[in-house]
């Protein structure tokens, strides 16, 4: 499988052998417990991630199939699935950090992650230094004896800055730090952070991997087996375990991952260009545009520019609210990476818990709208956007 391209690996997952035949689709093992004849095997399964299946909080064949499939897509040694994307973020950070530790994070983060980091600081004294996503010297300058890891997002939510993964990971490695990357916005089709020096790649599998807005899940993929075992051990204590049916839904969605991502990126390219030319729009944020500050990094790190874009309406928050109330085809809803185009205001949705100062630091304006493109015909999408924009008072 390692010599196959991601488009092929996303279709062909590991399958169990059943009397010398293989099921085309991974079976759903919807069971809580597994029966043993040998108590010694039972004991090993309770303590080892690669032991026999004992209890589905510790491991399940369907969940393991998902973990193996995403690990192969990302080029990692193992994956650890969770019940949500934030479950993956929390499991990794809580599993690797202790009271009084220090970490470095890029300044443009998903709102849920930013809120978690603030809580870690308040509750456990984990200090955080924020740096630009493209400045390895800032990483070097921020390192202290207590620093444990660097946290990045491949494509930032929602302003689409692209992290310079090779340079930032190299700076972290110089000081013995682990690099953790949220790769949700790119998916393994557009980027595989482990190939750029990262140690852990995270996903909300609710997004592109699942792809149909019908499942909640997360996963972390590891470059090193010892780090995986450390996080796995804590993950069992935390209990952020996915249900087997949720894992099965993600496996089903992954079979069309490459096709959906390709169409989503193509739609985003057309919408970004046309939005940039509309008089009601003050700015468009998409790394495929020539003037985007991350364009050079995107050309090096990504194999496509992503299906999410942001744009700022000249009329501010009132215009953004009016625009969302006037669209007819695109849906005003949370999430991204599904087959339908979804719209939201970050200040009221993904980044609602951030202060005005934090929003400014992230580049989010009161009139920012986030667009997560689906696979509809782009002309139908633009017709919907255009009628809503033309109705604004600008």
C-alpha positions as CSV (number, residue, x, y, z in Angstrom):
1,X,0.0,0.0,0.0
2,X,2.9,2.4,0.7
3,X,3.7,2.8,-3.0
4,X,0.1,3.7,-3.9
5,X,-1.0,7.3,-4.3
6,X,-3.4,8.8,-1.7
7,X,-6.3,8.7,-4.2
8,X,-6.0,5.0,-4.4
9,X,-5.2,4.3,-0.7
10,X,-8.4,6.2,0.3
11,X,-10.4,3.6,-1.6
12,X,-8.6,0.4,-0.7
13,X,-8.6,0.0,3.1
14,X,-7.2,-3.0,5.1
15,X,-9.9,-5.7,5.2
16,X,-10.1,-8.8,7.4
17,X,-9.7,-12.3,5.9
18,X,-12.8,-14.5,6.2
19,X,-12.2,-18.1,5.2
20,X,-9.7,-17.0,2.5
21,X,-12.0,-14.3,1.2
22,X,-12.2,-10.6,1.9
23,X,-15.3,-8.4,2.3
24,X,-15.4,-5.5,-0.1
25,X,-16.6,-3.2,2.7
26,X,-15.1,-3.3,6.2
27,X,-17.7,-5.0,8.5
28,X,-19.3,-3.2,11.4
29,X,-18.4,-4.8,14.7
30,X,-21.1,-3.2,16.9
31,X,-20.2,-4.9,20.1
32,X,-19.0,-3.6,23.5
33,X,-17.1,-6.7,24.6
34,X,-15.3,-9.8,23.2
35,X,-15.2,-13.3,24.7
36,X,-12.0,-15.2,25.5
37,X,-11.0,-18.8,26.1
38,X,-7.5,-17.8,27.2
39,X,-7.3,-15.5,30.3
40,X,-3.7,-14.6,29.5
41,X,-4.7,-13.2,26.1
42,X,-7.5,-11.3,27.9
43,X,-4.9,-9.7,30.2
44,X,-2.6,-8.7,27.4
45,X,-5.5,-7.1,25.5
46,X,-6.3,-4.9,28.5
47,X,-2.9,-3.3,28.5
48,X,-1.5,-3.3,24.9
49,X,-2.9,-1.3,21.9
50,X,-2.0,-4.2,19.5
51,X,-3.3,-7.0,21.8
52,X,-6.5,-8.9,21.3
53,X,-9.8,-7.1,21.3
54,X,-11.3,-7.1,24.8
55,X,-13.6,-4.1,25.2
56,X,-14.4,-1.5,22.6
57,X,-13.2,1.4,24.7
58,X,-9.7,-0.1,24.3
59,X,-10.0,-1.3,20.7
60,X,-12.5,-2.5,18.2
61,X,-12.0,-4.1,14.7
62,X,-14.0,-1.5,12.8
63,X,-12.3,1.4,14.7
64,X,-8.9,-0.3,14.1
65,X,-9.7,-0.5,10.4
66,X,-10.3,3.3,10.4
67,X,-7.1,3.9,12.4
68,X,-5.0,1.8,10.0
69,X,-6.6,3.4,6.9
70,X,-5.9,7.0,8.0
71,X,-2.4,6.1,9.2
72,X,-1.6,4.6,5.8
73,X,-3.0,7.7,4.1
74,X,-0.8,10.0,6.3
75,X,2.3,7.8,6.2
76,X,2.2,7.1,10.0
77,X,2.9,4.0,12.1
78,X,-0.4,4.1,13.9
79,X,-3.6,6.0,14.4
80,X,-5.8,6.6,17.5
81,X,-9.4,7.4,16.8
82,X,-11.6,9.5,19.1
83,X,-15.2,10.5,19.4
84,X,-14.7,14.0,18.0
85,X,-12.1,16.2,16.5
86,X,-11.7,18.1,19.8
87,X,-11.4,14.6,21.4
88,X,-8.3,14.1,19.3
89,X,-6.9,17.5,20.2
90,X,-7.6,17.0,23.9
91,X,-6.3,13.4,24.0
92,X,-3.0,14.4,22.4
93,X,-2.4,17.6,24.4
94,X,-3.5,16.1,27.7
95,X,-1.6,12.9,27.0
96,X,1.7,14.8,26.3
97,X,1.6,17.8,28.6
98,X,1.8,18.0,32.4
99,X,1.2,20.8,34.9
100,X,3.7,23.6,34.5
101,X,4.7,22.6,31.0
102,X,5.1,25.1,28.1
103,X,4.0,24.8,24.5
104,X,4.3,26.9,21.4
105,X,1.3,27.4,19.1
106,X,0.6,29.4,16.0
107,X,-1.4,32.5,16.6
108,X,-4.2,31.6,14.1
109,X,-6.1,28.7,15.6
110,X,-9.5,27.1,15.5
111,X,-11.6,28.7,18.3
112,X,-12.2,25.4,20.1
113,X,-8.5,24.7,20.3
114,X,-7.8,28.3,21.5
115,X,-10.4,27.9,24.2
116,X,-8.8,24.5,25.2
117,X,-5.4,26.1,25.5
118,X,-6.7,28.9,27.6
119,X,-8.3,26.3,29.9
120,X,-5.1,24.3,30.2
121,X,-3.3,27.5,31.3
122,X,-6.0,28.3,33.9
123,X,-6.5,24.8,35.3
124,X,-3.0,23.2,35.0
125,X,-0.6,26.1,34.5
126,X,0.4,25.0,31.0
127,X,1.8,28.2,29.4
128,X,1.5,28.9,25.7
129,X,3.5,31.2,23.5
130,X,1.9,32.2,20.2
131,X,4.0,32.7,17.1
132,X,3.3,33.3,13.4
133,X,2.7,30.1,11.4
134,X,5.6,30.9,9.1
135,X,8.4,32.1,11.4
136,X,10.8,29.3,12.6
137,X,13.0,31.9,14.3
138,X,10.0,32.8,16.5
139,X,9.8,29.1,17.5
140,X,13.5,29.1,18.5
141,X,13.1,32.3,20.5
142,X,10.1,30.9,22.4
143,X,11.7,27.7,23.6
144,X,12.2,27.3,27.3
145,X,13.4,24.3,29.4
146,X,9.7,23.5,30.0
147,X,8.7,23.6,26.3
148,X,7.3,20.2,25.1
149,X,5.7,20.7,21.8
150,X,4.7,23.0,18.8
151,X,1.1,23.1,17.7
152,X,0.2,24.1,14.1
153,X,-2.7,24.0,11.6
154,X,-1.9,23.1,8.0
155,X,-4.6,25.6,6.8
156,X,-5.8,27.9,9.5
157,X,-9.5,28.3,10.3
158,X,-11.0,30.5,8.9
159,X,-8.4,32.9,7.4
160,X,-6.6,30.1,5.5
161,X,-3.0,30.9,6.5
162,X,-0.8,28.0,5.5
163,X,1.8,26.9,8.0
164,X,5.4,26.4,6.8
165,X,5.5,22.9,8.1
166,X,9.0,21.9,6.9
167,X,10.6,25.0,8.5
168,X,8.6,25.1,11.6
169,X,9.0,21.3,12.3
170,X,12.7,21.6,11.7
171,X,13.0,24.4,14.3
172,X,11.0,22.3,16.8
173,X,13.2,19.2,16.2
174,X,16.3,21.3,16.9
175,X,15.1,21.6,20.5
176,X,13.7,18.1,20.9
177,X,10.0,19.3,20.6
178,X,7.2,17.3,19.1
179,X,5.3,19.0,16.3
180,X,1.5,18.4,16.3
181,X,-0.5,19.5,13.2
182,X,-4.2,19.8,12.8
183,X,-4.5,18.7,9.2
184,X,-8.4,18.8,9.0
185,X,-8.7,21.6,6.4
186,X,-6.2,20.0,4.0
187,X,-7.0,16.3,4.4
188,X,-4.4,13.7,3.5
189,X,-5.2,14.4,-0.2
190,X,-3.7,17.9,-0.1
191,X,-1.1,17.5,2.6
192,X,0.5,14.8,4.8
193,X,2.3,16.7,7.7
194,X,4.4,13.7,8.7
195,X,6.2,13.9,5.3
196,X,7.1,17.5,6.3
197,X,8.7,16.6,9.6
198,X,5.7,16.6,12.0
199,X,5.3,14.0,14.6
200,X,1.5,13.9,14.9
201,X,-1.2,14.7,12.4
202,X,-4.8,15.4,13.7
203,X,-8.1,15.3,12.0
204,X,-11.7,16.0,12.8
205,X,-13.1,13.0,10.8
206,X,-16.4,14.7,10.8
207,X,-15.1,16.9,8.0
208,X,-13.5,15.7,4.8
209,X,-12.7,12.2,5.8
210,X,-16.3,11.4,6.7
211,X,-17.5,13.8,4.0
212,X,-21.3,13.6,4.4
213,X,-22.1,15.7,7.5
214,X,-23.5,12.6,9.3
215,X,-20.8,11.6,11.8
216,X,-18.8,13.1,14.6
217,X,-15.2,11.8,15.1
218,X,-11.5,12.5,15.3
219,X,-8.2,10.8,14.8
220,X,-4.5,11.3,15.6
221,X,-1.8,9.7,13.4
222,X,1.7,9.2,14.8
223,X,5.1,9.0,13.2
224,X,6.6,7.2,16.2
225,X,5.3,4.1,18.0
226,X,6.4,5.1,21.5
227,X,4.6,8.5,21.3
228,X,1.5,6.6,20.0
229,X,1.6,4.2,22.9
230,X,1.9,7.0,25.4
231,X,-1.1,8.8,23.9
232,X,-3.1,5.6,23.5
233,X,-2.6,4.8,27.2
234,X,-4.0,8.2,28.3
235,X,-6.7,8.0,25.7
236,X,-8.2,4.9,27.3
237,X,-8.3,6.7,30.6
238,X,-9.9,9.8,29.1
239,X,-12.5,7.6,27.3
240,X,-13.0,9.7,24.2
241,X,-13.6,6.6,22.2
242,X,-15.5,6.5,18.9
243,X,-18.5,4.3,18.5
244,X,-17.9,1.5,15.9
245,X,-20.7,2.8,13.7
246,X,-19.2,6.2,13.6
247,X,-15.9,4.7,12.5
248,X,-17.7,2.7,9.8
249,X,-19.4,5.8,8.5
250,X,-16.0,7.5,8.2
251,X,-14.5,4.5,6.4
252,X,-17.4,4.7,4.0
253,X,-16.9,8.4,3.4
254,X,-13.2,8.0,2.8
255,X,-13.8,6.0,-0.4
256,X,-14.8,9.1,-2.2
257,X,-12.4,11.5,-0.4
258,X,-10.2,12.3,-3.3
259,X,-13.0,13.1,-5.7
260,X,-14.8,15.3,-3.2
261,X,-11.7,17.2,-2.2
262,X,-10.9,17.8,-5.9
263,X,-14.4,19.2,-6.6
264,X,-14.4,21.3,-3.5
265,X,-11.1,22.9,-4.3
266,X,-12.3,23.6,-7.9
267,X,-15.4,25.3,-6.6
268,X,-13.5,27.3,-4.0
269,X,-11.2,28.6,-6.8
270,X,-14.1,30.0,-8.8
271,X,-15.9,31.5,-5.9
272,X,-12.8,33.1,-4.5
273,X,-12.0,34.8,-7.8
274,X,-15.5,36.1,-8.3
275,X,-16.0,37.2,-4.7
276,X,-12.8,39.2,-5.0
277,X,-14.3,41.1,-7.9
278,X,-17.6,42.0,-6.2
279,X,-18.0,45.5,-4.8
280,X,-19.7,44.3,-1.6
281,X,-16.6,42.3,-0.7
282,X,-13.7,44.0,1.0
283,X,-11.2,41.1,1.0
284,X,-11.1,37.3,0.2
285,X,-8.9,34.9,2.1
286,X,-7.9,31.8,0.1
287,X,-4.3,30.6,-0.4
288,X,-4.8,30.0,-4.1
289,X,-5.2,33.7,-4.8
290,X,-2.1,35.4,-6.1
291,X,-2.1,38.0,-3.4
292,X,-2.6,35.7,-0.4
293,X,0.3,36.0,2.1
294,X,0.6,32.2,2.2
295,X,0.6,31.6,-1.5
296,X,4.3,30.7,-1.7
297,X,4.1,28.3,1.3
298,X,0.9,26.8,-0.2
299,X,2.7,26.0,-3.4
300,X,5.4,24.2,-1.5
301,X,3.3,22.4,1.1
302,X,0.0,21.7,-0.5
303,X,-1.1,19.8,-3.6
304,X,-4.2,22.0,-3.8
305,X,-5.5,25.1,-2.1
306,X,-8.4,23.7,-0.1
307,X,-12.2,24.0,-0.2
308,X,-12.6,26.6,2.6
309,X,-12.3,30.3,2.1
310,X,-13.2,33.4,4.0
311,X,-14.3,36.8,2.8
312,X,-14.9,40.1,4.5
313,X,-18.0,42.1,3.6
314,X,-17.5,45.9,3.4
315,X,-20.7,46.4,5.5
316,X,-19.3,44.6,8.6
317,X,-21.4,42.3,10.8
318,X,-24.7,43.7,9.7
319,X,-23.9,42.9,6.1
320,X,-22.6,39.4,7.0
321,X,-25.9,38.6,8.8
322,X,-27.9,40.0,5.9
323,X,-25.9,37.9,3.4
324,X,-26.5,34.7,5.4
325,X,-30.2,35.4,5.6
326,X,-30.5,35.9,1.8
327,X,-28.7,32.8,0.5
328,X,-31.0,30.1,-0.8
329,X,-28.9,27.2,-1.9
330,X,-25.9,27.3,0.4
331,X,-26.7,26.3,4.0
332,X,-26.0,28.3,7.1
333,X,-24.6,25.6,9.4
334,X,-21.5,24.6,11.3
335,X,-18.8,22.1,10.0
336,X,-17.2,21.7,6.6
337,X,-15.9,19.1,4.2
338,X,-19.3,17.6,3.3
339,X,-21.0,17.4,-0.1
340,X,-23.1,20.6,0.6
341,X,-21.7,24.1,0.8
342,X,-21.9,25.5,4.3
343,X,-21.7,29.2,5.5
344,X,-21.0,30.6,8.9
345,X,-19.9,33.8,10.7
346,X,-16.8,32.8,12.7
347,X,-17.5,35.4,15.4
348,X,-20.8,33.6,16.1
349,X,-19.7,30.0,15.5
350,X,-16.2,28.5,15.4
351,X,-14.5,31.4,17.2
352,X,-17.4,32.6,19.4
353,X,-15.4,32.0,22.6
354,X,-12.5,34.3,21.6
355,X,-12.1,37.9,22.9
356,X,-11.9,40.9,20.5
357,X,-8.1,40.9,21.0
358,X,-7.9,37.2,20.0
359,X,-10.1,37.7,17.0
360,X,-8.0,40.6,15.8
361,X,-4.8,38.5,16.3
362,X,-6.4,35.8,14.1
363,X,-7.4,38.4,11.5
364,X,-11.1,37.8,11.8
365,X,-13.3,40.8,11.2
366,X,-16.9,41.5,12.3
367,X,-18.0,41.0,8.7
368,X,-16.0,37.8,8.0
369,X,-18.0,34.9,6.4
370,X,-16.5,31.5,6.1
371,X,-17.4,29.4,3.1
372,X,-16.9,25.6,3.1
373,X,-17.5,24.6,-0.5
374,X,-19.4,21.4,-1.4
375,X,-19.6,19.5,-4.6
376,X,-22.6,21.3,-6.2
377,X,-22.2,22.9,-9.7
378,X,-20.3,26.0,-9.2
379,X,-22.5,28.2,-11.4
380,X,-25.5,27.3,-9.2
381,X,-23.4,28.3,-6.1
382,X,-22.3,31.6,-7.7
383,X,-25.8,32.5,-8.7
384,X,-26.9,32.1,-5.1
385,X,-24.0,34.1,-3.8
386,X,-24.5,36.8,-6.4
387,X,-28.2,37.4,-5.7
388,X,-27.4,37.6,-1.9
389,X,-24.5,40.0,-2.4
390,X,-26.4,42.2,-4.9
391,X,-29.2,42.6,-2.3
392,X,-26.8,44.2,0.2
393,X,-26.6,47.9,0.7
394,X,-22.9,48.6,-0.2
